[in-house]
Amino acid sequence: GRLLAQTLVAQGRAGSAEPLWRDILAFDEERFGARHPRTLATLDAMAACISVVRGAAEAQDAACRSFLAKAATLGLDHPSAVASENNFAACLYEGGQADEASPVASSAHARSRKVLGADHVHTLVSKNNLASCLVDQCLADDAEAMYREAWAGLQASLGPEHPDTQIALGNLALCLGEQGRLGDAERLLISASDALDRVLGEAH
């Protein structure tokens, strides 16, 4: 079942994989327990699958369960727990709950800096997520500096044409738009869109 579910996701058939992951999770919880590493890995896979099929907001429950279980069993500073905390923040944000997401994103970013370092890709992504929360809370000036730092760091770590780098640039552009700097925003959005077209193809 696990291999089939993974194969379906890899083939772009996440909708068919979701019920399989739910069955696998139920089996793992019964056989190994809710906090066993295998069960938590299945929970993460199911959350990722739900996110693809129905959006990150729908994966919120699974992401929360994963974070709480890892925090209890591995400790808050374990890299896997840090990653799950950031995923949970992203799910809250995508669900339109920026006020709830912001403290979770802030905690995840601070912990990622502590555990992985300021220049680690996961830390830079968590900084980008936190900045998005700040924009939704009408704190675009604070968010701009964070977006610029995340963009610069991702350029250095992944390269200027990497999709994650260009997504960070696009977020910076949207932030500038929120500040009324429409000319700068348009220029950066066009740059990010052109780069993504080159890397992913125009059908992305």
N, CA and C atoms as a LAMMPS dump frame, in Angstrom:
ITEM: TIMESTEP
0
ITEM: NUMBER OF ATOMS
612
ITEM: BOX BOUNDS ff ff ff
-5.0000000000000000e+02 5.0000000000000000e+02
-5.0000000000000000e+02 5.0000000000000000e+02
-5.0000000000000000e+02 5.0000000000000000e+02
ITEM: ATOMS id mol type element x y z
1 1 1 N 0.809 -1.203 0
2 1 2 C 0 0 0
3 1 3 C 0.847 1.259 0
4 2 1 N 1.896 1.273 0.837
5 2 2 C 2.739 2.459 0.944
6 2 3 C 3.423 2.78 -0.387
7 3 1 N 3.999 1.749 -1.012
8 3 2 C 4.696 1.953 -2.282
9 3 3 C 3.729 2.433 -3.363
10 4 1 N 2.53 1.855 -3.384
11 4 2 C 1.529 2.267 -4.369
12 4 3 C 1.133 3.723 -4.152
13 5 1 N 0.926 4.106 -2.893
14 5 2 C 0.55 5.491 -2.591
15 5 3 C 1.645 6.452 -3.033
16 6 1 N 2.897 6.091 -2.753
17 6 2 C 4.023 6.941 -3.157
18 6 3 C 4.108 7.048 -4.676
19 7 1 N 3.861 5.932 -5.35
20 7 2 C 3.916 5.918 -6.815
21 7 3 C 2.823 6.791 -7.414
22 8 1 N 1.62 6.704 -6.851
23 8 2 C 0.509 7.514 -7.351
24 8 3 C 0.806 9.007 -7.203
25 9 1 N 1.372 9.385 -6.059
26 9 2 C 1.728 10.793 -5.85
27 9 3 C 2.774 11.227 -6.868
28 10 1 N 3.781 10.376 -7.077
29 10 2 C 4.85 10.689 -8.033
30 10 3 C 4.311 10.826 -9.452
31 11 1 N 3.224 10.113 -9.744
32 11 2 C 2.605 10.165 -11.074
33 11 3 C 1.614 11.321 -11.214
34 12 1 N 1.494 12.12 -10.164
35 12 2 C 0.55 13.228 -10.212
36 12 3 C -0.879 12.82 -9.935
37 13 1 N -1.065 11.667 -9.295
38 13 2 C -2.411 11.155 -9.011
39 13 3 C -2.654 11.15 -7.502
40 14 1 N -2.4 12.303 -6.88
41 14 2 C -2.511 12.395 -5.43
42 14 3 C -3.93 12.131 -4.948
43 15 1 N -4.923 12.477 -5.77
44 15 2 C -6.305 12.228 -5.379
45 15 3 C -6.587 10.758 -5.151
46 16 1 N -5.968 9.904 -5.954
47 16 2 C -6.13 8.456 -5.777
48 16 3 C -5.309 7.946 -4.604
49 17 1 N -4.229 8.669 -4.27
50 17 2 C -3.35 8.226 -3.185
51 17 3 C -3.902 8.569 -1.808
52 18 1 N -4.714 9.632 -1.715
53 18 2 C -5.162 10.085 -0.394
54 18 3 C -5.882 9 0.41
55 19 1 N -6.876 8.284 -0.158
56 19 2 C -7.529 7.244 0.65
57 19 3 C -6.574 6.129 1.056
58 20 1 N -5.576 5.845 0.221
59 20 2 C -4.574 4.843 0.593
60 20 3 C -3.781 5.305 1.804
61 21 1 N -3.352 6.568 1.8
62 21 2 C -2.6 7.081 2.946
63 21 3 C -3.44 7.042 4.216
64 22 1 N -4.737 7.31 4.102
65 22 2 C -5.603 7.261 5.285
66 22 3 C -5.679 5.834 5.837
67 23 1 N -5.771 4.855 4.944
68 23 2 C -5.801 3.454 5.384
69 23 3 C -4.474 3.054 6.022
70 24 1 N -3.371 3.486 5.409
71 24 2 C -2.044 3.16 5.943
72 24 3 C -1.861 3.793 7.319
73 25 1 N -2.328 5.037 7.475
74 25 2 C -2.215 5.715 8.764
75 25 3 C -3.003 4.983 9.84
76 26 1 N -4.217 4.56 9.516
77 26 2 C -5.034 3.826 10.487
78 26 3 C -4.338 2.533 10.903
79 27 1 N -3.726 1.838 9.936
80 27 2 C -2.994 0.601 10.233
81 27 3 C -1.795 0.889 11.128
82 28 1 N -1.018 1.914 10.777
83 28 2 C 0.181 2.237 11.555
84 28 3 C -0.17 2.644 12.978
85 29 1 N -1.242 3.429 13.131
86 29 2 C -1.644 3.86 14.472
87 29 3 C -2.043 2.668 15.329
88 30 1 N -2.735 1.713 14.727
89 30 2 C -3.17 0.536 15.486
90 30 3 C -1.995 -0.38 15.82
91 31 1 N -1.081 -0.545 14.872
92 31 2 C 0.011 -1.496 15.07
93 31 3 C 1.18 -0.908 15.865
94 32 1 N 1.536 0.353 15.562
95 32 2 C 2.742 0.932 16.166
96 32 3 C 2.456 1.998 17.221
97 33 1 N 1.257 2.577 17.178
98 33 2 C 0.942 3.669 18.092
99 33 3 C 1.002 5.012 17.384
100 34 1 N 0.295 5.995 17.944
101 34 2 C 0.134 7.286 17.28
102 34 3 C 1.42 8.091 17.202
103 35 1 N 2.39 7.802 18.093
104 35 2 C 3.607 8.622 18.127
105 35 3 C 4.846 7.882 17.646
106 36 1 N 4.651 6.729 17.046
107 36 2 C 5.794 5.976 16.501
108 36 3 C 6.341 6.711 15.274
109 37 1 N 7.663 6.698 15.075
110 37 2 C 8.246 7.391 13.911
111 37 3 C 7.628 6.983 12.581
112 38 1 N 7.306 5.699 12.429
113 38 2 C 6.696 5.249 11.176
114 38 3 C 5.321 5.888 10.994
115 39 1 N 4.543 5.95 12.077
116 39 2 C 3.216 6.556 12.014
117 39 3 C 3.31 8.039 11.672
118 40 1 N 4.281 8.721 12.28
119 40 2 C 4.444 10.15 12.022
120 40 3 C 4.887 10.407 10.586
121 41 1 N 5.724 9.525 10.043
122 41 2 C 6.132 9.659 8.64
123 41 3 C 4.925 9.494 7.717
124 42 1 N 4.047 8.554 8.062
125 42 2 C 2.825 8.359 7.28
126 42 3 C 1.912 9.574 7.387
127 43 1 N 1.814 10.119 8.592
128 43 2 C 0.986 11.309 8.808
129 43 3 C 1.494 12.478 7.965
130 44 1 N 2.811 12.646 7.909
131 44 2 C 3.392 13.71 7.083
132 44 3 C 3.086 13.488 5.605
133 45 1 N 3.209 12.246 5.172
134 45 2 C 2.932 11.929 3.764
135 45 3 C 1.472 12.196 3.427
136 46 1 N 0.577 11.846 4.349
137 46 2 C -0.841 12.09 4.119
138 46 3 C -1.129 13.592 4.069
139 47 1 N -0.508 14.358 4.976
140 47 2 C -0.709 15.806 4.986
141 47 3 C -0.242 16.429 3.677
142 48 1 N 0.913 15.978 3.191
143 48 2 C 1.433 16.496 1.922
144 48 3 C 0.495 16.156 0.772
145 49 1 N -0.062 14.955 0.811
146 49 2 C -0.988 14.515 -0.226
147 49 3 C -2.265 15.353 -0.197
148 50 1 N -2.811 15.57 0.987
149 50 2 C -4.018 16.388 1.127
150 50 3 C -3.758 17.803 0.614
151 51 1 N -2.569 18.323 0.927
152 51 2 C -2.214 19.67 0.49
153 51 3 C -2.237 19.791 -1.028
154 52 1 N -1.755 18.751 -1.705
155 52 2 C -1.747 18.748 -3.169
156 52 3 C -3.168 18.657 -3.716
157 53 1 N -3.981 17.803 -3.1
158 53 2 C -5.327 17.54 -3.622
159 53 3 C -6.292 18.678 -3.317
160 54 1 N -6.278 19.145 -2.058
161 54 2 C -7.32 20.092 -1.626
162 54 3 C -6.777 21.391 -1.043
163 55 1 N -5.472 21.564 -1.091
164 55 2 C -4.872 22.794 -0.588
165 55 3 C -4.369 22.64 0.831
166 56 1 N -3.409 23.504 1.18
167 56 2 C -2.754 23.4 2.481
168 56 3 C -3.719 23.581 3.645
169 57 1 N -4.741 24.417 3.457
170 57 2 C -5.692 24.654 4.543
171 57 3 C -6.371 23.358 4.983
172 58 1 N -6.652 22.467 4.028
173 58 2 C -7.319 21.205 4.343
174 58 3 C -6.383 20.229 5.054
175 59 1 N -5.079 20.48 4.95
176 59 2 C -4.102 19.599 5.599
177 59 3 C -3.787 20.057 7.018
178 60 1 N -4.482 21.081 7.483
179 60 2 C -4.173 21.703 8.764
180 60 3 C -4.22 20.723 9.934
181 61 1 N -5.253 19.89 9.98
182 61 2 C -5.405 18.963 11.104
183 61 3 C -4.243 17.977 11.169
184 62 1 N -3.896 17.395 10.02
185 62 2 C -2.793 16.436 9.989
186 62 3 C -1.474 17.113 10.337
187 63 1 N -1.274 18.343 9.848
188 63 2 C -0.039 19.068 10.138
189 63 3 C 0.077 19.378 11.622
190 64 1 N -1.036 19.746 12.244
191 64 2 C -1.039 20.034 13.678
192 64 3 C -0.736 18.773 14.479
193 65 1 N -1.38 17.671 14.131
194 65 2 C -1.138 16.405 14.831
195 65 3 C 0.32 15.994 14.724
196 66 1 N 0.895 16.157 13.543
197 66 2 C 2.291 15.79 13.334
198 66 3 C 3.209 16.631 14.212
199 67 1 N 2.983 17.939 14.228
200 67 2 C 3.837 18.824 15.026
201 67 3 C 3.744 18.497 16.512
202 68 1 N 2.53 18.354 17.024
203 68 2 C 2.353 18.09 18.455
204 68 3 C 2.977 16.759 18.86
205 69 1 N 2.815 15.741 18.016
206 69 2 C 3.379 14.426 18.333
207 69 3 C 4.904 14.469 18.313
208 70 1 N 5.477 15.142 17.325
209 70 2 C 6.943 15.229 17.252
210 70 3 C 7.504 16.066 18.393
211 71 1 N 6.807 17.138 18.743
212 71 2 C 7.259 17.962 19.863
213 71 3 C 7.286 17.155 21.153
214 72 1 N 6.278 16.285 21.328
215 72 2 C 6.188 15.478 22.543
216 72 3 C 7.217 14.356 22.579
217 73 1 N 7.507 13.762 21.425
218 73 2 C 8.39 12.591 21.401
219 73 3 C 9.842 12.933 21.087
220 74 1 N 10.061 13.911 20.219
221 74 2 C 11.42 14.24 19.778
222 74 3 C 11.963 15.503 20.427
223 75 1 N 11.053 16.351 20.907
224 75 2 C 11.457 17.644 21.45
225 75 3 C 11.267 18.744 20.421
226 76 1 N 10.984 19.941 20.895
227 76 2 C 10.689 21.06 20.001
228 76 3 C 11.857 21.428 19.1
229 77 1 N 13.089 21.149 19.556
230 77 2 C 14.261 21.55 18.783
231 77 3 C 14.737 20.491 17.802
232 78 1 N 14.04 19.385 17.709
233 78 2 C 14.434 18.374 16.721
234 78 3 C 14.108 18.913 15.322
235 79 1 N 15.019 18.733 14.35
236 79 2 C 14.776 19.262 13
237 79 3 C 13.441 18.841 12.401
238 80 1 N 13.023 17.6 12.671
239 80 2 C 11.75 17.139 12.123
240 80 3 C 10.573 17.874 12.757
241 81 1 N 10.677 18.161 14.063
242 81 2 C 9.623 18.917 14.741
243 81 3 C 9.583 20.354 14.235
244 82 1 N 10.765 20.928 13.992
245 82 2 C 10.838 22.293 13.458
246 82 3 C 10.171 22.359 12.085
247 83 1 N 10.456 21.37 11.243
248 83 2 C 9.848 21.33 9.908
249 83 3 C 8.332 21.214 10.007
250 84 1 N 7.852 20.384 10.935
251 84 2 C 6.405 20.213 11.09
252 84 3 C 5.743 21.478 11.624
253 85 1 N 6.446 22.197 12.511
254 85 2 C 5.896 23.459 13.018
255 85 3 C 5.743 24.465 11.878
256 86 1 N 6.74 24.521 11.004
257 86 2 C 6.664 25.435 9.863
258 86 3 C 5.54 25.033 8.906
259 87 1 N 5.379 23.724 8.687
260 87 2 C 4.284 23.244 7.835
261 87 3 C 2.924 23.614 8.421
262 88 1 N 2.804 23.487 9.738
263 88 2 C 1.549 23.828 10.406
264 88 3 C 1.25 25.316 10.232
265 89 1 N 2.277 26.156 10.385
266 89 2 C 2.096 27.597 10.191
267 89 3 C 1.626 27.896 8.771
268 90 1 N 2.221 27.214 7.796
269 90 2 C 1.84 27.427 6.397
270 90 3 C 0.391 27.024 6.159
271 91 1 N -0.036 25.925 6.779
272 91 2 C -1.426 25.477 6.628
273 91 3 C -2.402 26.492 7.224
274 92 1 N -2.056 27.023 8.396
275 92 2 C -2.906 28.046 9.011
276 92 3 C -3.007 29.275 8.11
277 93 1 N -1.868 29.688 7.574
278 93 2 C -1.853 30.878 6.711
279 93 3 C -2.694 30.656 5.461
280 94 1 N -2.507 29.505 4.824
281 94 2 C -3.26 29.211 3.602
282 94 3 C -4.754 29.115 3.88
283 95 1 N -5.096 28.801 5.122
284 95 2 C -6.502 28.735 5.504
285 95 3 C -7.088 30.086 5.878
286 96 1 N -6.327 31.155 5.645
287 96 2 C -6.819 32.493 5.932
288 96 3 C -6.745 32.88 7.394
289 97 1 N -5.905 32.183 8.167
290 97 2 C -5.781 32.449 9.598
291 97 3 C -4.411 33.058 9.901
292 98 1 N -4.142 34.216 9.304
293 98 2 C -2.824 34.84 9.452
294 98 3 C -2.515 35.19 10.906
295 99 1 N -3.529 35.631 11.659
296 99 2 C -3.285 35.994 13.055
297 99 3 C -2.86 34.779 13.873
298 100 1 N -3.474 33.623 13.593
299 100 2 C -3.099 32.393 14.292
300 100 3 C -1.773 31.852 13.769
301 101 1 N -1.536 32.04 12.474
302 101 2 C -0.316 31.511 11.867
303 101 3 C 0.922 32.274 12.301
304 102 1 N 0.789 33.57 12.536
305 102 2 C 1.954 34.417 12.782
306 102 3 C 2.805 33.967 13.972
307 103 1 N 2.225 33.714 15.165
308 103 2 C 3.077 33.265 16.272
309 103 3 C 3.692 31.893 16.035
310 104 1 N 2.971 31.017 15.327
311 104 2 C 3.524 29.697 15.004
312 104 3 C 4.685 29.853 14.029
313 105 1 N 4.493 30.709 13.015
314 105 2 C 5.554 30.952 12.035
315 105 3 C 6.763 31.606 12.685
316 106 1 N 6.519 32.525 13.617
317 106 2 C 7.616 33.192 14.318
318 106 3 C 8.409 32.199 15.156
319 107 1 N 7.694 31.322 15.861
320 107 2 C 8.353 30.284 16.655
321 107 3 C 9.154 29.339 15.772
322 108 1 N 8.559 28.923 14.65
323 108 2 C 9.238 28.001 13.737
324 108 3 C 10.5 28.634 13.164
325 109 1 N 10.412 29.915 12.818
326 109 2 C 11.58 30.595 12.248
327 109 3 C 12.698 30.727 13.279
328 110 1 N 12.339 31.137 14.498
329 110 2 C 13.349 31.288 15.551
330 110 3 C 14.013 29.955 15.868
331 111 1 N 13.208 28.905 15.917
332 111 2 C 13.757 27.586 16.234
333 111 3 C 14.621 27.067 15.084
334 112 1 N 14.219 27.356 13.852
335 112 2 C 15 26.921 12.699
336 112 3 C 16.356 27.628 12.666
337 113 1 N 16.368 28.921 12.989
338 113 2 C 17.644 29.649 13.082
339 113 3 C 18.555 29.011 14.119
340 114 1 N 17.964 28.637 15.247
341 114 2 C 18.738 28.056 16.35
342 114 3 C 19.28 26.677 15.993
343 115 1 N 18.437 25.849 15.386
344 115 2 C 18.788 24.448 15.143
345 115 3 C 19.576 24.271 13.849
346 116 1 N 19.157 24.952 12.788
347 116 2 C 19.733 24.728 11.46
348 116 3 C 20.677 25.833 11.001
349 117 1 N 20.536 27.015 11.591
350 117 2 C 21.361 28.14 11.182
351 117 3 C 20.592 29.116 10.307
352 118 1 N 21.019 30.371 10.322
353 118 2 C 20.289 31.432 9.63
354 118 3 C 20.284 31.267 8.118
355 119 1 N 21.314 30.617 7.573
356 119 2 C 21.439 30.513 6.117
357 119 3 C 20.899 29.207 5.546
358 120 1 N 20.363 28.338 6.402
359 120 2 C 19.815 27.071 5.914
360 120 3 C 18.554 27.342 5.091
361 121 1 N 18.378 26.551 4.042
362 121 2 C 17.225 26.757 3.159
363 121 3 C 15.912 26.706 3.932
364 122 1 N 15.78 25.762 4.861
365 122 2 C 14.534 25.654 5.618
366 122 3 C 14.287 26.903 6.468
367 123 1 N 15.366 27.487 6.999
368 123 2 C 15.23 28.717 7.78
369 123 3 C 14.782 29.867 6.893
370 124 1 N 15.346 29.937 5.7
371 124 2 C 14.972 31.001 4.763
372 124 3 C 13.518 30.863 4.32
373 125 1 N 13.072 29.624 4.094
374 125 2 C 11.673 29.397 3.728
375 125 3 C 10.753 29.786 4.887
376 126 1 N 11.165 29.459 6.116
377 126 2 C 10.342 29.825 7.272
378 126 3 C 10.285 31.342 7.438
379 127 1 N 11.376 32.031 7.099
380 127 2 C 11.369 33.503 7.14
381 127 3 C 10.384 34.053 6.112
382 128 1 N 10.362 33.457 4.94
383 128 2 C 9.419 33.856 3.894
384 128 3 C 7.977 33.659 4.366
385 129 1 N 7.712 32.529 5.037
386 129 2 C 6.365 32.259 5.553
387 129 3 C 5.954 33.29 6.602
388 130 1 N 6.893 33.621 7.498
389 130 2 C 6.592 34.608 8.535
390 130 3 C 6.298 35.967 7.908
391 131 1 N 7.072 36.342 6.901
392 131 2 C 6.845 37.62 6.225
393 131 3 C 5.451 37.675 5.604
394 132 1 N 4.996 36.554 5.047
395 132 2 C 3.656 36.511 4.454
396 132 3 C 2.588 36.793 5.506
397 133 1 N 2.777 36.26 6.706
398 133 2 C 1.834 36.529 7.796
399 133 3 C 1.825 38.016 8.139
400 134 1 N 3.012 38.631 8.158
401 134 2 C 3.103 40.049 8.503
402 134 3 C 2.382 40.917 7.478
403 135 1 N 2.49 40.558 6.197
404 135 2 C 1.783 41.32 5.157
405 135 3 C 0.283 41.287 5.415
406 136 1 N -0.237 40.108 5.74
407 136 2 C -1.675 39.977 5.986
408 136 3 C -2.109 40.716 7.247
409 137 1 N -1.156 40.998 8.129
410 137 2 C -1.452 41.751 9.349
411 137 3 C -1.166 43.244 9.174
412 138 1 N -1.042 43.663 7.899
413 138 2 C -0.802 45.071 7.555
414 138 3 C 0.536 45.573 8.089
415 139 1 N 1.53 44.698 8.09
416 139 2 C 2.887 45.054 8.518
417 139 3 C 3.853 44.861 7.354
418 140 1 N 3.476 45.425 6.204
419 140 2 C 4.251 45.203 4.983
420 140 3 C 5.664 45.758 5.078
421 141 1 N 5.858 46.86 5.816
422 141 2 C 7.206 47.423 5.944
423 141 3 C 8.138 46.438 6.637
424 142 1 N 7.652 45.803 7.699
425 142 2 C 8.46 44.798 8.398
426 142 3 C 8.685 43.582 7.509
427 143 1 N 7.655 43.22 6.763
428 143 2 C 7.749 42.035 5.909
429 143 3 C 8.751 42.237 4.779
430 144 1 N 8.835 43.456 4.248
431 144 2 C 9.726 43.696 3.11
432 144 3 C 11.162 43.307 3.427
433 145 1 N 11.653 43.721 4.585
434 145 2 C 13.031 43.4 4.957
435 145 3 C 13.238 41.893 5.045
436 146 1 N 12.246 41.182 5.593
437 146 2 C 12.361 39.728 5.718
438 146 3 C 12.33 39.058 4.351
439 147 1 N 11.451 39.529 3.472
440 147 2 C 11.399 38.975 2.115
441 147 3 C 12.725 39.181 1.392
442 148 1 N 13.313 40.367 1.542
443 148 2 C 14.584 40.64 0.867
444 148 3 C 15.691 39.731 1.398
445 149 1 N 15.707 39.513 2.71
446 149 2 C 16.706 38.626 3.304
447 149 3 C 16.506 37.189 2.828
448 150 1 N 15.256 36.744 2.779
449 150 2 C 14.966 35.381 2.321
450 150 3 C 15.348 35.215 0.857
451 151 1 N 15.009 36.195 0.043
452 151 2 C 15.337 36.14 -1.39
453 151 3 C 16.847 36.096 -1.608
454 152 1 N 17.58 36.969 -0.911
455 152 2 C 19.036 36.993 -1.051
456 152 3 C 19.649 35.674 -0.589
457 153 1 N 19.153 35.137 0.521
458 153 2 C 19.683 33.879 1.036
459 153 3 C 19.41 32.712 0.109
460 154 1 N 18.207 32.671 -0.457
461 154 2 C 17.859 31.586 -1.38
462 154 3 C 18.646 31.698 -2.683
463 155 1 N 18.916 32.92 -3.128
464 155 2 C 19.777 33.083 -4.303
465 155 3 C 21.145 32.475 -4.049
466 156 1 N 21.693 32.739 -2.865
467 156 2 C 23.023 32.23 -2.525
468 156 3 C 23.018 30.719 -2.35
469 157 1 N 21.944 30.177 -1.776
470 157 2 C 21.895 28.742 -1.46
471 157 3 C 21.467 27.887 -2.646
472 158 1 N 20.459 28.349 -3.384
473 158 2 C 19.849 27.536 -4.438
474 158 3 C 20.14 28.042 -5.845
475 159 1 N 20.564 29.288 -5.942
476 159 2 C 20.791 29.883 -7.252
477 159 3 C 19.659 30.818 -7.628
478 160 1 N 19.937 31.794 -8.483
479 160 2 C 18.929 32.811 -8.81
480 160 3 C 17.732 32.303 -9.597
481 161 1 N 17.868 31.166 -10.288
482 161 2 C 16.772 30.691 -11.142
483 161 3 C 15.932 29.599 -10.48
484 162 1 N 16.309 29.171 -9.283
485 162 2 C 15.561 28.096 -8.621
486 162 3 C 14.125 28.556 -8.344
487 163 1 N 13.139 27.67 -8.516
488 163 2 C 11.741 28.07 -8.274
489 163 3 C 11.501 28.686 -6.9
490 164 1 N 12.12 28.137 -5.843
491 164 2 C 11.911 28.705 -4.505
492 164 3 C 12.44 30.135 -4.418
493 165 1 N 13.559 30.392 -5.111
494 165 2 C 14.111 31.747 -5.143
495 165 3 C 13.153 32.699 -5.841
496 166 1 N 12.58 32.245 -6.94
497 166 2 C 11.669 33.093 -7.7
498 166 3 C 10.336 33.287 -6.982
499 167 1 N 9.899 32.286 -6.229
500 167 2 C 8.68 32.443 -5.422
501 167 3 C 8.907 33.514 -4.358
502 168 1 N 10.105 33.496 -3.751
503 168 2 C 10.436 34.528 -2.764
504 168 3 C 10.441 35.91 -3.411
505 169 1 N 10.962 35.991 -4.638
506 169 2 C 10.964 37.267 -5.36
507 169 3 C 9.534 37.716 -5.661
508 170 1 N 8.688 36.774 -6.057
509 170 2 C 7.287 37.102 -6.308
510 170 3 C 6.587 37.607 -5.059
511 171 1 N 6.894 36.993 -3.913
512 171 2 C 6.309 37.449 -2.651
513 171 3 C 6.765 38.864 -2.31
514 172 1 N 8.049 39.133 -2.561
515 172 2 C 8.56 40.49 -2.339
516 172 3 C 7.813 41.486 -3.223
517 173 1 N 7.579 41.104 -4.469
518 173 2 C 6.851 41.981 -5.389
519 173 3 C 5.446 42.281 -4.874
520 174 1 N 4.75 41.255 -4.392
521 174 2 C 3.397 41.46 -3.865
522 174 3 C 3.42 42.366 -2.642
523 175 1 N 4.47 42.227 -1.838
524 175 2 C 4.623 43.083 -0.659
525 175 3 C 4.794 44.542 -1.074
526 176 1 N 5.615 44.776 -2.093
527 176 2 C 5.803 46.138 -2.593
528 176 3 C 4.486 46.693 -3.135
529 177 1 N 3.7 45.827 -3.77
530 177 2 C 2.392 46.251 -4.245
531 177 3 C 1.491 46.7 -3.111
532 178 1 N 1.551 45.981 -1.981
533 178 2 C 0.758 46.355 -0.805
534 178 3 C 1.158 47.736 -0.286
535 179 1 N 2.407 48.12 -0.538
536 179 2 C 2.9 49.424 -0.09
537 179 3 C 2.636 50.527 -1.118
538 180 1 N 1.987 50.159 -2.226
539 180 2 C 1.69 51.141 -3.256
540 180 3 C 2.821 51.396 -4.229
541 181 1 N 3.856 50.574 -4.165
542 181 2 C 5.018 50.741 -5.054
543 181 3 C 4.812 49.858 -6.285
544 182 1 N 3.836 50.237 -7.081
545 182 2 C 3.342 49.359 -8.141
546 182 3 C 4.351 49.156 -9.261
547 183 1 N 5.124 50.182 -9.58
548 183 2 C 6.122 50.035 -10.636
549 183 3 C 7.185 49.017 -10.278
550 184 1 N 7.703 49.12 -9.049
551 184 2 C 8.704 48.156 -8.585
552 184 3 C 8.104 46.755 -8.509
553 185 1 N 6.862 46.676 -8.035
554 185 2 C 6.204 45.376 -7.905
555 185 3 C 6.039 44.708 -9.263
556 186 1 N 5.598 45.474 -10.254
557 186 2 C 5.392 44.911 -11.591
558 186 3 C 6.706 44.411 -12.182
559 187 1 N 7.768 45.179 -12.012
560 187 2 C 9.068 44.795 -12.563
561 187 3 C 9.547 43.468 -11.967
562 188 1 N 9.414 43.319 -10.646
563 188 2 C 9.867 42.09 -9.996
564 188 3 C 8.974 40.905 -10.351
565 189 1 N 7.663 41.137 -10.453
566 189 2 C 6.749 40.051 -10.823
567 189 3 C 7.045 39.528 -12.223
568 190 1 N 7.324 40.43 -13.15
569 190 2 C 7.654 40.012 -14.514
570 190 3 C 8.945 39.207 -14.512
571 191 1 N 9.93 39.664 -13.734
572 191 2 C 11.204 38.949 -13.645
573 191 3 C 11.008 37.544 -13.09
574 192 1 N 10.215 37.43 -12.012
575 192 2 C 9.969 36.122 -11.397
576 192 3 C 9.198 35.21 -12.339
577 193 1 N 8.181 35.754 -13.005
578 193 2 C 7.372 34.954 -13.926
579 193 3 C 8.203 34.449 -15.096
580 194 1 N 9.044 35.321 -15.65
581 194 2 C 9.892 34.914 -16.776
582 194 3 C 10.86 33.815 -16.36
583 195 1 N 11.425 33.943 -15.164
584 195 2 C 12.374 32.935 -14.685
585 195 3 C 11.686 31.593 -14.462
586 196 1 N 10.474 31.625 -13.889
587 196 2 C 9.738 30.378 -13.67
588 196 3 C 9.362 29.729 -14.995
589 197 1 N 9.029 30.539 -15.993
590 197 2 C 8.731 29.993 -17.32
591 197 3 C 9.951 29.278 -17.896
592 198 1 N 11.12 29.861 -17.694
593 198 2 C 12.347 29.247 -18.22
594 198 3 C 12.636 27.925 -17.532
595 199 1 N 12.422 27.893 -16.224
596 199 2 C 12.789 26.707 -15.447
597 199 3 C 11.728 25.612 -15.545
598 200 1 N 10.456 26.006 -15.428
599 200 2 C 9.365 25.029 -15.338
600 200 3 C 8.597 24.863 -16.642
601 201 1 N 8.766 25.783 -17.569
602 201 2 C 7.981 25.742 -18.797
603 201 3 C 6.76 26.621 -18.662
604 202 1 N 6.257 27.097 -19.777
605 202 2 C 5.15 28.048 -19.749
606 202 3 C 3.835 27.427 -19.31
607 203 1 N 3.755 26.097 -19.243
608 203 2 C 2.502 25.442 -18.842
609 203 3 C 2.396 25.249 -17.338
610 204 1 N 3.424 25.697 -16.567
611 204 2 C 3.406 25.451 -15.118
612 204 3 C 2.274 26.215 -14.449
